[in-house]
Amino acid sequence: MNERYLNSGKTLDSGYKHILLVEDDKRIVDFVQRGLKAEGYTVKVADCGQDALVMGTEGNFQLIILDLGLPDLNGREVCEHLRNKGTDTPILMLTARDTVQDKVSGLRSGADDYMTKPFAFEELLARIEALLRRRGGGIQPEAKELQIADLVLNQETHEVKRDGVVIELTPKEFALLECFMRMPGKVLSRTRILEQVWGYSADPLTNVVDVYIRQLRRKIDDGHDQKLLQTVRGYGYKMDAS
């Protein structure tokens, strides 16, 4: 039981980026927490269904990420209890169960969206943003465009331009570029990039990050005096206009 939360006598303040993560797999908790905190979210964790019921009804959360396979109540039971208690917080089910029947059952229990493991962080983030936009209720709109120097990425149209010229990117190259442009000037390790773009289950020994970095650098930096995608030896990569 999350005693510190329950005994505090307080709920979260009324900010617009509070998320409850209901998950008992510590690796996934760490992966999701680190990624969402880097995006400016406050994340509270419940590792069992009973904690989720208390925190989900008493806490002021804008979204609940809910695993199905919990050690006590399963995720569907938690979802049904929360809905029966009048909780209208958007619920995103995140689970390894991927049959059509599982998805139908999850959605009918009251979930707003259903996502299967393994997953890429960028897809999780996009689904969270979509649910928050749909809910409204004071959610601050996210900027449609990210810009560093003369490089512009439009998150709605998936169009990328540098100095006004359109750059054709694959979906994975776009996700990689978006990851950098969300955190300008911040050094990202290969492991961090691999987790956020390819997902927590990606092979840490693969060289896919370096391959895609080379491809992306060729597309956005070749032919320009100012190089934006930089290597920080011994640490990783960053995107910086300085």
C-alpha positions as CSV (number, residue, x, y, z in Angstrom):
1,M,0.0,0.0,0.0
2,N,1.3,3.5,-0.8
3,E,1.1,4.7,2.8
4,R,3.0,7.9,2.3
5,Y,0.4,9.0,-0.3
6,L,-2.6,7.8,1.6
7,N,-1.5,9.2,5.0
8,S,-0.5,12.6,3.6
9,G,-4.1,13.9,3.7
10,K,-3.5,15.7,0.4
11,T,-4.3,15.2,-3.2
12,L,-2.3,16.5,-6.0
13,D,-2.6,20.2,-6.9
14,S,-4.7,21.2,-9.9
15,G,-1.9,21.2,-12.5
16,Y,-2.7,19.8,-15.9
17,K,0.0,17.1,-16.3
18,H,-0.5,14.7,-13.4
19,I,-0.6,11.0,-14.4
20,L,-1.3,7.9,-12.3
21,L,0.7,4.8,-13.5
22,V,-0.7,1.5,-12.3
23,E,2.0,-1.1,-13.0
24,D,3.9,-3.7,-11.0
25,D,6.8,-4.3,-13.5
26,K,9.6,-2.2,-12.1
27,R,11.4,-2.0,-15.4
28,I,8.3,-0.6,-17.2
29,V,7.7,1.8,-14.3
30,D,11.2,3.2,-14.5
31,F,11.0,3.4,-18.3
32,V,7.7,5.3,-18.4
33,Q,8.4,7.5,-15.4
34,R,11.7,8.7,-16.8
35,G,10.2,9.4,-20.2
36,L,7.2,11.2,-18.9
37,K,9.1,13.3,-16.4
38,A,11.4,14.4,-19.2
39,E,8.2,15.6,-21.0
40,G,7.1,17.6,-18.0
41,Y,4.6,15.2,-16.4
42,T,4.2,14.4,-12.7
43,V,3.9,10.6,-12.3
44,K,2.6,8.8,-9.3
45,V,2.8,5.0,-9.2
46,A,0.5,2.3,-7.8
47,D,1.8,-1.2,-8.0
48,C,-1.5,-3.0,-7.1
49,G,-5.2,-2.7,-7.8
50,Q,-6.2,-1.7,-4.3
51,D,-3.7,1.3,-4.3
52,A,-5.0,2.2,-7.8
53,L,-8.6,2.4,-6.5
54,V,-7.7,4.7,-3.6
55,M,-5.3,6.9,-5.6
56,G,-7.6,7.0,-8.7
57,T,-10.6,8.2,-6.7
58,E,-8.8,10.6,-4.2
59,G,-6.0,11.9,-6.5
60,N,-6.4,14.8,-8.9
61,F,-5.1,13.0,-12.0
62,Q,-5.6,14.0,-15.6
63,L,-4.9,10.4,-16.9
64,I,-4.5,6.9,-15.6
65,I,-2.2,4.4,-17.3
66,L,-3.5,1.0,-16.2
67,D,-1.9,-2.5,-16.5
68,L,-4.2,-5.5,-16.7
69,G,-1.9,-8.0,-15.0
70,L,-1.9,-6.7,-11.4
71,P,-1.1,-8.9,-8.4
72,D,-4.5,-8.5,-6.7
73,L,-7.4,-7.0,-8.7
74,N,-6.9,-7.2,-12.5
75,G,-7.0,-4.0,-14.6
76,R,-10.5,-4.6,-15.8
77,E,-11.8,-4.8,-12.3
78,V,-10.0,-1.7,-11.3
79,C,-11.4,0.1,-14.3
80,E,-14.9,-1.0,-13.6
81,H,-14.7,0.0,-9.9
82,L,-13.4,3.4,-10.8
83,R,-16.1,4.0,-13.3
84,N,-18.7,2.8,-10.8
85,K,-17.4,5.3,-8.3
86,G,-18.0,8.1,-10.8
87,T,-14.3,8.6,-11.8
88,D,-14.3,10.0,-15.3
89,T,-10.5,10.3,-15.6
90,P,-9.3,9.0,-19.0
91,I,-7.9,5.5,-18.7
92,L,-5.2,4.1,-21.0
93,M,-4.9,0.3,-20.6
94,L,-1.3,-0.9,-21.2
95,T,-0.9,-4.6,-21.4
96,A,0.7,-7.6,-23.0
97,R,-2.7,-9.1,-23.8
98,D,-3.3,-8.4,-27.5
99,T,-6.3,-10.5,-28.6
100,V,-9.3,-8.8,-30.0
101,Q,-11.4,-10.1,-27.1
102,D,-8.9,-8.7,-24.6
103,K,-9.2,-5.3,-26.3
104,V,-13.0,-5.4,-26.5
105,S,-13.2,-6.4,-22.9
106,G,-10.9,-3.7,-21.7
107,L,-12.7,-1.0,-23.6
108,R,-16.1,-2.2,-22.4
109,S,-14.9,-2.1,-18.8
110,G,-14.5,1.7,-19.2
111,A,-11.0,2.3,-20.7
112,D,-10.7,5.1,-23.2
113,D,-7.8,3.5,-25.1
114,Y,-5.9,0.2,-25.2
115,M,-2.2,-0.2,-26.0
116,T,-0.2,-3.5,-26.1
117,K,3.3,-4.3,-24.9
118,P,6.0,-4.1,-26.0
119,F,5.6,-0.4,-27.1
120,A,7.7,2.5,-28.2
121,F,7.6,5.5,-25.9
122,E,6.8,7.9,-28.7
123,E,3.6,6.0,-29.4
124,L,2.6,6.0,-25.7
125,L,3.3,9.8,-25.5
126,A,1.2,10.4,-28.6
127,R,-1.7,8.4,-27.2
128,I,-1.5,10.3,-23.9
129,E,-1.5,13.6,-25.7
130,A,-4.5,12.6,-27.8
131,L,-6.5,11.6,-24.7
132,L,-5.7,14.8,-22.9
133,R,-6.7,16.9,-26.0
134,R,-9.9,15.0,-26.2
135,R,-10.7,15.6,-22.6
136,G,-9.9,19.3,-22.6
137,G,-10.8,20.7,-19.3
138,G,-8.0,23.2,-19.0
139,I,-5.4,21.2,-20.7
140,Q,-2.9,23.6,-22.2
141,P,-2.6,23.0,-26.0
142,E,0.7,21.7,-27.1
143,A,2.6,23.6,-29.8
144,K,2.0,22.1,-33.2
145,E,5.5,22.9,-34.3
146,L,9.0,22.4,-32.8
147,Q,11.8,24.5,-34.1
148,I,15.6,24.6,-33.6
149,A,17.4,27.2,-35.7
150,D,15.9,26.9,-39.2
151,L,14.7,23.3,-38.7
152,V,10.9,23.0,-38.2
153,L,8.9,19.9,-37.3
154,N,5.2,19.9,-37.5
155,Q,3.7,17.4,-35.1
156,E,0.3,17.3,-36.8
157,T,1.2,17.1,-40.4
158,H,4.5,15.2,-39.8
159,E,6.2,17.6,-42.2
160,V,9.8,18.6,-41.6
161,K,11.5,21.6,-43.2
162,R,14.9,23.1,-43.0
163,D,15.4,26.6,-44.4
164,G,11.9,26.2,-45.9
165,V,12.8,23.0,-47.8
166,V,10.8,19.9,-47.1
167,I,12.8,16.9,-45.8
168,E,11.4,13.4,-46.4
169,L,11.7,11.2,-43.3
170,T,10.7,7.6,-42.5
171,P,8.3,7.2,-39.5
172,K,11.2,6.1,-37.3
173,E,13.4,8.9,-38.4
174,F,10.6,11.4,-37.7
175,A,10.2,9.8,-34.2
176,L,13.9,10.1,-33.6
177,L,14.0,13.7,-34.7
178,E,11.0,14.6,-32.6
179,C,12.7,13.0,-29.6
180,F,15.7,15.3,-30.0
181,M,13.6,18.4,-30.7
182,R,11.5,18.0,-27.6
183,M,14.7,18.3,-25.5
184,P,16.9,20.8,-27.3
185,G,20.5,21.0,-26.0
186,K,20.0,17.9,-23.8
187,V,22.4,15.0,-24.3
188,L,20.6,11.7,-24.8
189,S,22.4,8.4,-24.4
190,R,22.0,5.6,-26.9
191,T,20.1,3.7,-24.2
192,R,17.7,6.6,-23.6
193,I,17.1,7.0,-27.3
194,L,16.6,3.3,-27.8
195,E,14.0,3.1,-25.1
196,Q,12.1,6.2,-26.1
197,V,12.0,5.6,-29.8
198,W,12.2,1.8,-30.1
199,G,10.6,0.8,-26.8
200,Y,11.8,-0.7,-23.5
201,S,12.1,-4.2,-25.0
202,A,14.6,-3.2,-27.7
203,D,18.0,-5.1,-27.7
204,P,20.5,-2.8,-25.8
205,L,23.4,-4.3,-27.9
206,T,21.9,-3.3,-31.3
207,N,23.6,-0.5,-33.3
208,V,20.2,0.7,-34.7
209,V,20.5,4.1,-33.0
210,D,23.9,4.8,-34.6
211,V,22.5,3.7,-38.0
212,Y,19.5,6.0,-37.8
213,I,21.6,8.9,-36.4
214,R,23.8,8.8,-39.5
215,Q,20.7,8.7,-41.8
216,L,19.0,11.6,-39.9
217,R,22.2,13.6,-39.9
218,R,22.7,13.2,-43.6
219,K,19.1,14.4,-44.3
220,I,19.0,17.4,-41.9
221,D,22.6,18.6,-41.8
222,D,24.3,17.8,-45.1
223,G,24.7,20.9,-47.2
224,H,24.2,23.3,-44.2
225,D,27.0,25.2,-42.5
226,Q,25.3,24.9,-39.1
227,K,25.3,21.3,-37.9
228,L,22.4,20.7,-35.5
229,L,22.7,17.0,-34.6
230,Q,25.9,16.7,-32.6
231,T,27.9,13.8,-31.1
232,V,28.9,14.2,-27.5
233,R,31.7,11.7,-27.2
234,G,31.4,9.2,-24.4
235,Y,27.8,10.3,-23.6
236,G,25.5,10.3,-26.7
237,Y,23.9,12.8,-29.0
238,K,22.2,16.1,-28.7
239,M,20.4,18.7,-31.0
240,D,21.7,22.2,-30.5
241,A,21.7,25.4,-32.5
242,S,24.6,26.9,-30.5
